[in-house]
Amino acid sequence: MKNIFLNIHGFGSSGSNSKAAALTCAFPDHKLISPDLPANPQESLSILDAIIKDTDNRPLIMQGSSMGGLYALVMHIRHNIPALLINPALTPATLVGNRLGEVYEFSNGDQIVISDEHVAQFAEVEKEIASGIAGNHIARNKVMALIGEQDELLDQEIMKGILRKAGAEIISYDTDHRFTGFDEVVASDRKVRHFLLMNQD
């Protein structure tokens, strides 16, 4: 039975992002689920919980980019599903807090004004991840992180510190936050492809 891929986009992006397209191109015979997620992290996590429950009898692999990597790690903690994290934004409260009061436009045309409420919501997600790491709820062979060392948004030393505590496998690439070249990585990097194809019958 072939794996189902669950693609989780970043904050302000959409389910039709370049990471979804790369998966479809590299694995055309696999089903891809790539939902559009709202700004509210708890609503996003609830949507992902429901998708995972609906695919409970099929092998599922997640990939999440930026804030989607954060969500993928939470889903791994909750459901023990393999997660490929692409430049995961693991300090979201700080990142969102740095844009407090700004108007943030989503790729679908929606707009929000970043508020203290958004910061508080993401702080709760950070707590869940910290608790998962402290409680050893992360399977070391089921979380792989792809890190762009030229990332212009994230402090990758901080991200890698969190990932090491989580026991994730970390692979560094000379690329940016959007992870330019991901299509080539998913098409030809043996280690990444092996990870994405784990659990298949």
C-alpha positions as CSV (number, residue, x, y, z in Angstrom):
1,M,0.0,0.0,0.0
2,K,1.5,3.3,-1.1
3,N,2.0,6.1,1.4
4,I,-0.4,9.1,1.5
5,F,1.4,12.4,1.7
6,L,0.0,15.1,3.9
7,N,1.5,18.5,2.9
8,I,1.3,21.3,5.5
9,H,1.9,24.8,4.2
10,G,3.4,27.7,6.0
11,F,1.7,30.8,7.5
12,G,0.0,32.8,4.7
13,S,0.7,30.2,2.0
14,S,-1.8,27.7,0.6
15,G,-2.2,24.0,-0.1
16,S,-1.2,24.5,-3.7
17,N,2.3,25.6,-2.7
18,S,5.5,24.6,-4.4
19,K,6.2,21.8,-1.9
20,A,3.0,20.1,-2.8
21,A,3.8,20.4,-6.5
22,A,7.3,18.9,-5.9
23,L,5.8,15.9,-4.2
24,T,3.3,15.3,-6.9
25,C,6.0,15.5,-9.6
26,A,8.4,13.2,-7.7
27,F,5.7,10.6,-6.6
28,P,2.9,10.8,-9.2
29,D,1.4,7.5,-8.1
30,H,0.9,8.6,-4.4
31,K,-2.2,10.4,-3.1
32,L,-1.5,13.9,-1.8
33,I,-3.6,15.7,0.7
34,S,-2.7,19.4,0.9
35,P,-5.4,21.5,2.7
36,D,-5.6,25.3,2.9
37,L,-5.2,26.2,6.6
38,P,-6.5,29.3,8.5
39,A,-4.4,31.8,10.4
40,N,-5.6,30.4,13.8
41,P,-3.1,27.6,14.8
42,Q,-5.6,25.7,16.9
43,E,-8.1,25.6,14.1
44,S,-5.3,24.5,11.7
45,L,-4.3,21.7,14.2
46,S,-8.0,20.6,14.5
47,I,-8.2,20.3,10.7
48,L,-5.0,18.2,10.6
49,D,-6.2,16.0,13.4
50,A,-9.4,15.3,11.5
51,I,-7.5,14.4,8.3
52,I,-5.2,12.0,10.2
53,K,-8.2,10.3,11.8
54,D,-9.8,9.9,8.4
55,T,-6.7,8.2,7.0
56,D,-6.1,6.0,10.1
57,N,-5.9,2.7,8.1
58,R,-3.5,4.0,5.5
59,P,0.3,4.7,5.8
60,L,0.7,8.5,6.1
61,I,3.8,10.7,5.8
62,M,3.7,14.4,6.6
63,Q,5.8,17.2,5.2
64,G,5.5,20.7,6.6
65,S,7.3,23.9,5.6
66,S,8.0,26.8,7.9
67,M,5.0,27.1,10.2
68,G,3.7,23.9,8.6
69,G,6.8,22.2,9.9
70,L,5.7,23.4,13.4
71,Y,2.3,21.9,12.8
72,A,3.8,18.7,11.5
73,L,5.9,18.3,14.6
74,V,2.8,18.8,16.8
75,M,0.9,16.1,14.8
76,H,3.9,13.8,15.2
77,I,3.8,14.2,19.0
78,R,0.0,13.6,19.0
79,H,-0.1,10.7,16.5
80,N,3.4,9.3,16.0
81,I,3.3,9.9,12.3
82,P,6.6,10.4,10.4
83,A,7.3,14.1,9.7
84,L,9.6,15.7,7.2
85,L,10.2,19.3,8.5
86,I,11.4,21.9,5.9
87,N,12.8,25.0,7.6
88,P,10.4,24.5,10.5
89,A,9.4,27.7,12.4
90,L,9.7,26.4,15.9
91,T,9.5,29.7,17.7
92,P,6.3,31.0,16.2
93,A,5.3,33.3,19.1
94,T,8.5,35.3,18.6
95,L,8.2,35.4,14.8
96,V,4.5,36.5,14.9
97,G,5.2,38.9,17.8
98,N,7.9,40.7,15.7
99,R,5.1,41.6,13.2
100,L,2.6,42.8,15.8
101,G,0.1,45.3,14.3
102,E,1.1,44.5,10.7
103,V,-1.4,43.6,8.0
104,Y,-0.5,40.1,6.8
105,E,-1.9,39.0,3.4
106,F,-2.5,35.4,2.6
107,S,-1.9,33.9,-0.8
108,N,-5.7,33.4,-1.2
109,G,-6.3,37.1,-0.7
110,D,-7.4,37.0,2.9
111,Q,-5.9,39.6,5.3
112,I,-5.4,39.6,9.0
113,V,-3.9,42.1,11.4
114,I,-1.3,40.4,13.7
115,S,-2.5,40.8,17.2
116,D,-1.6,39.8,20.8
117,E,-4.2,37.0,20.4
118,H,-2.2,35.5,17.6
119,V,1.0,35.6,19.6
120,A,-0.8,33.9,22.6
121,Q,-2.2,31.2,20.3
122,F,1.2,30.3,18.9
123,A,2.8,30.4,22.4
124,E,0.4,27.6,23.3
125,V,1.6,25.5,20.4
126,E,5.2,26.1,21.5
127,K,4.3,24.8,24.9
128,E,2.9,21.6,23.4
129,I,6.1,21.0,21.5
130,A,8.2,21.7,24.6
131,S,6.1,19.3,26.6
132,G,6.4,16.6,23.8
133,I,10.2,16.9,23.8
134,A,10.4,16.8,27.6
135,G,8.1,13.8,27.7
136,N,10.1,11.9,25.0
137,H,7.1,11.8,22.7
138,I,9.2,12.2,19.6
139,A,10.3,9.1,17.8
140,R,13.9,9.7,16.7
141,N,13.7,7.7,13.5
142,K,10.4,9.4,12.4
143,V,11.4,13.1,12.3
144,M,13.7,14.5,9.7
145,A,14.5,18.2,9.3
146,L,15.8,19.9,6.2
147,I,17.5,23.1,7.1
148,G,18.3,25.9,4.7
149,E,21.5,27.5,6.0
150,Q,20.8,30.8,4.1
151,D,17.4,31.2,5.7
152,E,16.6,34.9,5.9
153,L,13.7,34.5,8.3
154,L,14.7,32.0,10.9
155,D,17.7,31.8,13.3
156,Q,18.7,28.3,12.3
157,E,21.0,27.9,15.2
158,I,18.0,28.2,17.5
159,M,15.9,25.9,15.3
160,K,18.7,23.3,15.2
161,G,19.1,23.5,19.0
162,I,15.4,22.7,19.4
163,L,15.6,19.9,16.8
164,R,18.6,18.3,18.5
165,K,16.7,18.2,21.8
166,A,13.8,16.6,19.9
167,G,16.2,14.0,18.5
168,A,15.4,14.8,14.9
169,E,17.7,14.0,12.1
170,I,19.0,17.3,10.6
171,I,20.3,17.7,7.1
172,S,21.6,21.1,6.0
173,Y,21.4,22.6,2.5
174,D,22.8,25.8,1.1
175,T,19.4,27.4,0.4
176,D,16.9,30.0,1.6
177,H,13.7,30.0,3.7
178,R,11.5,29.0,0.7
179,F,13.9,26.1,0.2
180,T,14.7,26.9,-3.4
181,G,15.6,23.6,-5.0
182,F,13.3,21.4,-3.0
183,D,11.9,19.8,-6.1
184,E,15.4,18.6,-6.9
185,V,16.0,17.3,-3.4
186,V,12.7,15.3,-3.3
187,A,13.4,13.9,-6.7
188,S,17.0,12.8,-6.2
189,D,18.1,12.9,-2.6
190,R,18.2,9.2,-1.6
191,K,17.9,9.8,2.2
192,V,14.9,12.1,1.8
193,R,13.2,9.8,-0.7
194,H,13.7,6.8,1.6
195,F,12.2,8.8,4.5
196,L,9.1,9.7,2.5
197,L,8.6,6.1,1.4
198,M,8.9,4.5,4.8
199,N,6.1,2.3,6.2
200,Q,5.0,1.2,2.7
201,D,3.9,-2.4,2.3
